[in-house]
Amino acid sequence: MLGIPWYVAIFQSFPEALLVLIVGFALFHIKMSWRDAVLIAALSAISTYFLRQAPIVFGVHSIIAIVILVILTVLITRMEIWPATLGILGGSVTLAILQSIMVPIIFSFASIQFGDFSARPWLNILFFVPQALVMIVIYIVVLRNGWYLYDLSRKDKECA
């Protein structure tokens, strides 16, 4: 268990959920209002705060957080479960890839160990900033170029 203080939920969990939503949905050409995205991200950050306080094996909380994000998205937007799930998984995989590339590099430059996060929770926010910036760039590039992995916005859904 690696609990997080309230400020990590606000400054890391909230923007992380927001970026997972908008990047993942952009990758699948799914439209979502900013109002809904912000509401879902806020509720997700609150649930993440409590989830991270629970005695759950580290890593499992991420899977539970993804499920919560899907449930919130379906309930708030009335979106079908499969497009919501694919969009959120797309955003989550993008973030996971960035984390697997960037975190080891940042660890080596900053001489920080994983255990330092519990003693200095603000490191969560600091480590998230470069990932957030790259996610924002990905979002902008995807939108400006009209790129997507698969168009889930199509009404006929002959392949879905």
Beta strands, then each sheet from edge to edge (+ up, - down):
end
